[in-house]
Amino acid sequence: MTDKEVSLNKGEWSEIYAFMKLLKDGRIYAADEKLERLSESMYLPIIKIRREEKEDGIYDYYTADEKESIIKIFHNGQFIKEVSVEEFDVNAVCLYHTLTSSKTGNIKLNEVGNLKLFFEDIYVKQLKAKNTQKADIILEIIDVNTGFRETDGFSIKSQLGGPSTLLNASKATNWTYVIHGIDDAIMDQVNAIDTKNKIKDRMNLLRAVNAEIKFSEMKNFVFNDNLEMIDSRMPEIMSYILLYRYFDNITKSDELINCICERNPVGYRNNKIYNYKYKKLLCAAALGMLPSKEWDGIDEANGGYIIVKVDGDILAYYLRNRNAFEEYLLRTTKLEAASTERHDYAKIYKENGQYYMNLNLQIRFDA
């Protein structure tokens, strides 16, 4: 590991902060839907944290017991070292102060005290989880009520940096709509709009000419199938939500759900169904489902979600309390407009005499 090689953003550094602080604390508290501790008694003791180094295999870091303030490190099942809890605490505090005081987007390893030497001392080389996996940290925890021990993966999100994405935009997250009631002149007029708020202005022009926009298909059939795994009508439901987002400029998830419940475009007898289904989508995106990767419906982050708060506290949504987690996701996310050029949307095109437009889905945590 060299200083030149290691430069991470605050969200990525928060994964390391969580690793050190959770080892020091030896427990993780449960969060309610407002991201506050449920109570001081609602926590899970952490037995160990497991890390897999690409070249060196498995390292297990056992939390301290009541008699000793020592963290024991095992490599591939063999004991190799003891490190004091105080060392983890000091370095976690140092990293936290660096993250909260830095004005830059990325922070280099050599800018954080003696962290490089500490990582070498505790055999940490790979500082962030792979982008293709949802589980950022592996914890072995114990249920205080049953005594049952289990090893679970958790996804980590942080409030210390900029708001992170829940579902990333790509061409795979485009919905295709057929447009009726326009001609080539209107198509050219719409596409020529290049204002600061060009998506909103293009949609306003289509509204002004009374264009009819109907969902045609999703561009990516893998994502379509993943959504149908959640519900067979999920692609259609999301097509309406995207229209409300871009036509009416409603961005917050909870407000969009209120809107679709009121309009009830699918015609459900119980319009609360939209709320239920959309929260399942948010939860799936948080715990394992990726748009362009075939999904089997299994949560990769099977333990839940860990949040690093602005004050440095760390709370978790356990999947055993999925309702609170889903409500948190609904309250704290928004649909964001990503780059139109990069993701090829918000522009009318013509095929076989018919007009079409793509609209794109990206979900981000709200600031």
C-alpha positions in Angstrom: 0.0 0.0 0.0 1.5 3.4 -1.0 0.2 6.9 -0.3 0.0 7.6 -4.0 -2.3 4.7 -4.5 -4.8 5.5 -1.7 -7.2 8.4 -2.2 -10.8 7.8 -1.2 -14.0 9.9 -0.9 -15.7 10.5 2.5 -18.2 7.7 1.9 -15.4 5.2 1.2 -13.4 6.4 4.2 -16.6 5.9 6.3 -16.4 2.2 5.7 -13.0 2.1 7.4 -14.2 4.4 10.1 -17.2 2.0 10.8 -14.8 -1.0 10.8 -12.6 0.6 13.5 -15.4 2.1 15.6 -17.5 -1.0 15.7 -14.5 -3.1 16.8 -13.9 -0.5 19.5 -17.6 -0.4 20.6 -18.3 -4.2 20.3 -21.9 -3.5 19.6 -24.2 -1.9 17.1 -27.4 -0.1 18.0 -30.7 -0.4 16.1 -32.2 2.7 14.3 -35.8 3.8 14.0 -37.4 5.2 10.9 -36.0 8.7 11.8 -32.4 7.4 12.2 -32.4 7.7 15.9 -31.5 4.9 18.4 -34.6 2.8 19.2 -33.3 2.6 22.8 -30.0 2.1 24.6 -31.0 -1.5 25.1 -31.7 -2.2 21.5 -28.3 -3.4 20.1 -26.6 -6.5 18.9 -23.2 -7.5 20.4 -20.5 -7.9 17.7 -18.4 -11.1 18.1 -16.0 -10.3 15.2 -15.6 -8.5 11.9 -14.4 -10.4 9.0 -12.3 -8.9 6.2 -11.1 -10.7 3.0 -7.9 -9.4 1.6 -7.5 -10.2 -2.1 -4.1 -11.8 -1.9 -3.9 -12.8 1.8 -7.1 -14.6 2.5 -9.4 -14.1 5.5 -8.8 -11.9 8.6 -11.0 -12.1 11.6 -11.0 -9.3 14.2 -12.6 -10.4 17.5 -14.0 -7.7 19.7 -12.7 -7.3 23.3 -14.3 -9.2 26.1 -15.3 -7.8 29.5 -11.9 -8.7 31.1 -9.5 -7.4 28.5 -9.4 -4.3 26.3 -7.8 -6.3 23.5 -8.8 -7.1 19.9 -7.5 -10.4 18.7 -6.7 -10.9 15.0 -6.8 -14.3 13.3 -5.5 -15.0 9.7 -7.2 -18.0 8.0 -8.2 -19.3 11.4 -4.8 -18.9 13.1 -4.2 -16.4 15.8 -1.6 -13.9 14.8 -1.8 -10.7 16.9 -3.4 -8.7 19.7 -4.1 -5.0 19.4 -5.4 -2.7 22.1 -8.9 -1.3 21.8 -7.4 2.1 22.5 -5.4 2.0 19.3 -8.6 1.4 17.3 -10.4 4.2 19.2 -7.6 6.8 18.7 -7.3 6.1 14.9 -11.1 6.1 14.5 -11.3 9.5 16.2 -8.5 10.8 14.1 -10.2 9.7 10.9 -13.5 11.1 12.0 -12.0 14.6 12.6 -10.3 14.5 9.3 -13.5 13.6 7.5 -15.5 16.3 9.2 -12.9 19.0 8.8 -11.8 18.4 5.2 -13.2 20.6 2.5 -12.0 18.4 -0.4 -13.9 15.6 -2.0 -11.1 13.0 -1.8 -8.7 12.5 1.1 -5.4 10.7 0.8 -4.2 8.2 3.3 -1.1 10.2 4.2 -3.4 13.1 5.2 -4.9 11.0 8.1 -2.5 11.0 11.0 -0.6 7.7 11.4 -3.3 5.6 9.7 -1.0 4.1 7.1 1.2 2.6 9.8 -1.8 1.4 11.8 -3.3 -0.3 8.8 0.0 -2.1 8.1 0.1 -3.1 11.8 -3.4 -4.7 11.6 -3.0 -6.2 8.1 -5.5 -4.0 6.3 -4.6 -3.5 2.6 -7.9 -3.3 0.7 -9.6 -0.2 2.0 -13.0 -0.4 0.2 -15.5 -3.0 -0.9 -15.8 -3.9 -4.6 -18.4 -1.7 -6.4 -20.1 -4.9 -7.6 -21.1 -6.0 -4.2 -23.7 -4.6 -1.7 -22.1 -5.9 1.5 -19.5 -3.5 2.7 -18.7 -5.2 6.0 -19.2 -8.7 7.4 -20.2 -9.0 11.0 -20.7 -12.0 13.3 -23.3 -10.9 15.7 -25.3 -12.6 18.5 -29.0 -12.3 19.4 -29.1 -11.4 23.1 -32.5 -12.9 23.4 -31.9 -16.3 21.8 -28.1 -16.6 22.0 -28.1 -17.4 18.3 -24.9 -16.4 16.4 -24.9 -15.5 12.7 -22.6 -13.9 10.2 -24.3 -11.2 8.1 -23.2 -8.7 5.4 -24.2 -5.1 5.9 -24.2 -2.2 3.4 -22.6 1.0 4.8 -23.9 4.5 3.9 -22.5 7.7 5.3 -23.7 11.2 6.1 -20.2 12.6 6.3 -19.8 13.2 2.6 -22.2 14.1 -0.2 -25.5 12.2 -0.5 -24.8 8.7 -1.9 -26.8 7.0 -4.6 -29.2 4.1 -3.9 -29.6 3.1 -7.5 -27.1 4.4 -10.1 -28.2 5.8 -13.4 -27.1 4.0 -16.6 -28.6 3.3 -20.0 -30.0 0.2 -18.4 -32.2 2.4 -16.2 -34.1 4.0 -19.1 -37.8 3.6 -19.7 -39.0 4.1 -23.3 -42.2 6.0 -24.0 -44.2 6.4 -27.2 -45.3 9.9 -28.0 -48.5 10.7 -29.9 -49.8 14.0 -31.2 -46.5 15.5 -32.4 -44.7 15.9 -35.7 -41.1 16.4 -36.9 -41.3 20.1 -36.3 -42.3 19.7 -32.7 -39.6 16.9 -32.2 -36.9 19.3 -33.5 -38.2 22.1 -31.4 -38.2 20.0 -28.2 -34.7 18.6 -28.9 -33.3 22.1 -29.6 -34.1 23.2 -26.1 -30.7 23.4 -24.2 -31.5 25.6 -21.2 -30.2 25.1 -17.7 -33.5 23.2 -16.9 -33.7 21.6 -20.3 -35.5 18.4 -19.2 -38.2 20.4 -17.4 -38.5 22.8 -20.3 -38.7 20.0 -22.9 -41.5 18.3 -20.9 -43.3 21.6 -20.5 -43.3 22.1 -24.3 -44.8 18.6 -24.8 -47.4 19.4 -22.2 -48.2 22.7 -24.0 -48.9 20.9 -27.4 -51.0 18.3 -25.6 -48.7 15.4 -26.5 -49.7 12.0 -25.2 -46.9 10.0 -23.6 -47.4 6.3 -22.9 -45.0 3.7 -21.5 -43.7 1.4 -24.2 -40.9 -0.8 -22.7 -37.8 -0.8 -20.6 -34.6 -0.5 -22.5 -32.9 -3.2 -20.5 -34.7 -6.6 -20.2 -32.5 -7.7 -17.3 -33.6 -4.7 -15.2 -37.2 -5.3 -16.4 -37.0 -8.9 -15.1 -35.5 -7.8 -11.9 -38.4 -5.4 -11.3 -40.9 -8.1 -12.2 -39.2 -10.2 -9.5 -40.5 -7.6 -7.0 -43.9 -7.3 -8.7 -45.1 -8.2 -12.2 -46.4 -4.6 -12.7 -43.4 -2.8 -11.2 -42.0 -1.7 -14.6 -45.4 -0.1 -15.4 -45.8 1.5 -11.9 -42.3 3.0 -12.2 -43.1 4.4 -15.6 -45.8 6.5 -14.1 -43.5 7.6 -11.2 -40.9 8.7 -13.7 -43.5 10.7 -15.7 -44.5 12.5 -12.5 -40.9 13.1 -11.6 -40.1 14.7 -15.0 -43.5 16.3 -15.9 -44.4 17.6 -12.5 -40.8 18.1 -11.2 -41.6 16.0 -8.1 -38.3 14.5 -6.8 -38.8 13.2 -3.2 -39.8 9.6 -3.0 -42.5 10.1 -0.4 -44.1 12.9 -2.4 -44.0 10.9 -5.6 -45.8 8.1 -3.8 -48.4 10.4 -2.4 -48.9 11.7 -6.0 -49.3 8.2 -7.6 -51.6 7.1 -4.7 -53.9 10.1 -5.4 -53.9 9.6 -9.2 -54.0 5.8 -9.1 -53.1 5.3 -12.8 -53.2 1.5 -12.6 -56.7 1.5 -11.0 -56.1 -0.4 -7.8 -59.0 -0.7 -5.4 -56.5 -0.1 -2.6 -54.3 2.7 -3.7 -51.9 2.1 -0.7 -50.5 -0.7 -2.8 -48.1 1.8 -4.5 -46.5 2.7 -1.2 -45.9 -1.0 -0.4 -44.5 -1.9 -3.8 -42.2 1.1 -4.1 -40.7 0.5 -0.7 -39.9 -3.1 -1.8 -38.0 -1.6 -4.8 -36.0 0.7 -2.6 -35.2 -2.1 -0.2 -34.1 -4.4 -3.1 -31.9 -1.7 -4.5 -30.3 -1.2 -1.1 -29.6 -4.8 -0.4 -28.6 -6.6 -3.5 -30.5 -5.8 -6.8 -28.5 -4.1 -9.5 -30.1 -2.9 -12.8 -28.0 -4.7 -15.3 -27.2 -7.9 -13.3 -29.6 -10.8 -13.2 -31.0 -10.9 -9.7 -32.3 -14.0 -7.8 -34.3 -12.0 -5.2 -31.8 -12.7 -2.5 -30.4 -9.9 -0.3 -26.7 -9.7 -0.7 -26.4 -7.4 2.3 -28.4 -10.0 4.3 -27.8 -8.3 7.7 -29.1 -4.9 6.7 -27.9 -1.3 6.5 -25.4 0.6 8.5 -25.5 4.4 8.6 -22.5 6.5 9.7 -24.2 9.7 11.1 -22.8 13.2 11.0 -22.1 13.1 14.8 -20.0 9.9 14.3 -22.5 7.6 15.8 -23.2 4.4 13.9 -26.7 2.8 13.7 -28.1 -0.2 11.9 -31.3 -1.2 10.3 -31.5 -5.0 10.8 -33.6 -6.9 8.3 -35.5 -8.3 11.1 -36.9 -4.8 11.5 -37.4 -4.3 7.7 -40.5 -2.1 8.1 -38.5 0.7 9.8 -35.8 0.3 7.2 -38.2 0.6 4.3 -39.8 3.7 5.9 -36.4 5.3 6.3 -35.6 4.7 2.6 -38.9 6.2 1.6 -38.4 9.3 3.7 -34.8 10.0 2.8 -34.5 9.3 -1.0 -35.2 11.3 -4.2 -35.3 10.7 -7.9 -32.4 12.6 -9.5 -31.9 13.7 -13.0 -28.5 12.3 -14.2 -26.6 13.3 -17.3 -28.9 13.3 -20.4 -26.0 12.9 -22.8 -24.2 10.0 -21.0 -27.4 8.1 -20.4 -29.2 8.9 -23.6 -32.6 10.2 -22.4 -35.0 13.2 -22.6 -34.6 13.5 -26.3 -37.2 12.6 -28.9 -36.3 10.2 -31.7 -38.2 8.6 -34.5 -38.4 5.0 -35.6 -40.7 3.5 -38.3 -42.7 6.7 -38.3 -43.3 6.7 -34.5 -41.9 9.1 -32.0 -40.2 7.9 -28.8 -38.4 9.3 -25.7 -36.4 7.7 -22.9 -36.7 8.8 -19.3 -34.0 7.7 -16.8 -34.1 6.5 -13.2 -31.5 7.4 -10.6 -32.3 7.2 -6.9 -30.1 9.2 -4.4 -30.3 9.9 -0.7 -31.5 13.4 -0.1 -29.1 15.9 1.4 
